[in-house]
Amino acid sequence: MRLSVKKWLAPAVAIIALLVVWELVCRMEIVPAYMLPAPTQVVVALVDDAPLIWEHTQTTLIEALVGLVIGCALGFVLAVLMDCFETLYLAFQPIITVSQTIPAIAIAPLLVLWFGYGLLPKIVLIVLITFFPIAVSLVSGFRSVDPDQIDLMRTMHASEWQIFRYVKLPAAAEPFFAGLKISATYAIVGAVIAEWLGGFSGLGVYMTRVRKSFSYDKMFASILVISALSLALLWLVNVLERVCLPWKRAERKGK
């Protein structure tokens, strides 16, 4: 059996087995239905409420994508500045690290208080939690460059821009995509967390409403959609990585 087949077959069997056990536990009423709905009930709720869930999904997806793009842009700019100026690196490195010790759930109420219940506080929160992996991964990539490569470029009279473009940027490409994968998953979760605390639309708002009505099958359906969105964004990042880093695809084929 090919390794690629095993790679997909093993998790598929594990997931199917988990769903079967879950369904049996619910059908045998080992766990009350109001506490844990069966997978079939979740699917039925997802289908029945599909138009409403899709409407809320669009809001969450817009918030996540806009916040992710802005967070990536800010993280890139900050990483470049920290690489160019050692003083900025020494000043901002501890601040960035400390900022990530503050839970997003603690910041969200303040953002709602300051910016209201529209899209702005959700986007700001997503930016705050997504720019960190980008900035840190890029800075580490820039600083991992072999000094001998930079010296060689300088002996060839390369400008600082050429050194950045042909040496530092390629070196930081793989760490950047590693950070982008983390940020992509954070973006969806950050949007939902912000929506929990106030808003007019979004999967977080939908979850709050169905929880108050004790419709836990619909709540599990929304969790399923959130997971699907995160996986979809992660897949898009993987596709973008394969397009932008063709040498990694060649390395995998070589192995």
N, C-alpha and C positions, 0 to 999 in steps of 0.2 A: 504493500500500500504506500502510495506516495506521501511524502512528508506534508505537502500542501493539503492533501485530503484529510490527514490526521489533524492538522491544525484547525480545520473548520468542523470536523466531525466530533471531536472531543467536547468542545464547549456546547455544541448543539445538543448532544446527548445529555449533558449535564443540565442544561436549561429545561429540556423536555421532561427529564426526571423530576426536577424541582417543581415544575408546573403540575405534573401528575400527582405528586405528593400533596401539594397545596390544595388541589381540587378535592382529593380524597379526604383530607383533614376537614375541609369545609362541608363536604357532602355528608360525612359521618357525624357532623356537628360536634367535633372535638373542641373546636373554637366557635363561639357564637357568631352568627352571620353579621350581626351589627358591629362586631369588632374586626372581622377579617372576611371580606367578600371573596367568593370563589373567582378564579380566573375567568370562567365563562360569564359570570355576572359583570365583571369589569369590562369584558369585550362588548357585552350587550349595552352597558351604560355608555361606552365610547361610541358605539354606532348610533344609539338613540340621540345622544347629545352632540353628535359630530358638528352640525352647523354652528352651534354656540361655542363649542371648544375651538373650532377653527377661527372664529372671530376673535377670541381672546388670544389664541396662538399668534395671530398676526401682530398684535400689539407687543407681546413679549419678544417676538423675533426682531421687530424693528428696533426696540430698545436695546436688545443684545448686540445687534450688528452695528448700530450707530456707536454705542459705547465702546465696542471692541475696536472699531476703526480708529476712533479718537484716542483710546488708550494705547493702541499700537503706535500711533503717530507721536504722542507725547513721550512714550517710553523710548522710541528711537531717537528723538531729538535730545532727550535728557542723557541717554547713553553716549551719544556722540559728543555732547558737551563735556561729560565727565571723563571721556577718553582724551579729549583735547586739552583739558585744563585739570591738572592734578589737584589744584585747590578745590575745584568744584567736586571732584571725586571724594576727597577727604571730608568735605562739608556735607554732601548729600548722602553718601553711603550709609552712615548710621541713621539718618533721618528716614530714609526709605525703609530700612530694616525695621525700625521702631514702628513705623506707620502700619506695618503688616501684623503687628501684635494686637491691634485694635479690631475686634470682631465687626464684621459688616453689619450684623444685626443691631449693633450699638450705634453705628453711624447713621443708619437709615432713618430713624425717627427725627434726628436733627435735620437731615436733608429735606424731609417732608415738611418740617416746621419752617425752614428757611425758604424753600422753593415751591411749596404747595403740593398738590396732588396730581399734577400733570406728568408729562414725559421727562421734564428736566431733572428732577431728583433721582429718577431711576437711571438715567444716562450718566449722571455724575457719579453715582455709586458704582456703576459698572466700570467707568473709567478708572476710578480709584483702585478697584480690585484687579483690573486687567493690565494696567501699565507696569506693575511691579515685576511680574515674570518676564515681560519683554525687556525692561530696562536692565534687570539683573543678568539675564542670559546674554544680552548683547554686550554689556560691559565685560563680563567674564570672557566672552569670545574675542573682543578687541584686545584684551590684556593677555590672552593666551598665545598671541602671535610670537613666533621665534624672533628675538631681537636681531639675529644674524640676517634674517630675511629683510628686515627694515634697513639694516646697514648696507646690504647688497643693493637694494633699490636706491639708496642715497648715493652710493658710489656710481650708479648709472644715471645720476642727476634727475631722479624722479622727484616730482613735486609731492607735497603733503597730500594733495587730492589723489594723485596716482597711487601713492602708498595705501591710502584708505581704500580706494576702489579695487586695487588688484591684490592686496595682501590682507588688510584687516577685514574688509567686508566678506570675502569668501570664508575666512576663518570663523567669522561670527554667524555664518548662515545656518549651520546645523544647530548651534545653541539657540538661535532665534526661533527656529521652527519648534524646538522642544518647548520653549517658553510660550509660543503661540498656541500650542496644543493645550497647555494648562489654562491659558487665558480664555480660549474658546469655550471650555467647559465652565469656567468661572462666570462667563458672561451670562449664560442662561440662568444659572443659580442666583447670581446677583440680581437679575431682573425680577425673578420670582420673589426673592426676599424683600425687595423694595416694594413690590406690589402688595405683599401681605399687610404692610403698614398703612396703606392708603392708596386709592386710585379708583379709576372708573372702568378700566378694562385691563385684561391681561390674565395669564394663567394663575398668578398669585391671587388676584381678586376672585377668580372663579373658584379656586380651592377654598378660600375663606367663606364664600357663600354656601358651597355645598357642605362644608364642614358644619356650619351653623344649622343646616337642615338635616344633619346626620345622614347624608347620602354618601356613605363611604365608598360605595362602588364607583361613583363619579369622581371622588377624590383620588382613588387609585388609578382611574382612567387618566386624570390630569397628570399624575406622576409618571405614567407610561409615556405620555406625550412629551413631558419635560426631558425624560431620558432619551427619547427618540431625537429630539432637537439637539441635545448635546452630542449624541453620536453622529448626527448628520453634519454638524459643524466640525467635529473631529475628522470625519471622513473628507470633508472639503479641504481641511488643512493638509491632510496626508496627500491628497491629489495635487495641491499646490506645491507641496514639498517635492514630489516626484518630478513635477514640471520644472521647477526652479533649480533643483539639484540633481541633474542627470547622472553625475558621477556616483551618487549613492546607489542609483538603480544598477549601474554597471558593477559596482562592488558586490551587491547582493547576488547578481547573476554569476559573478566570478566564484562566489562561495558555493 
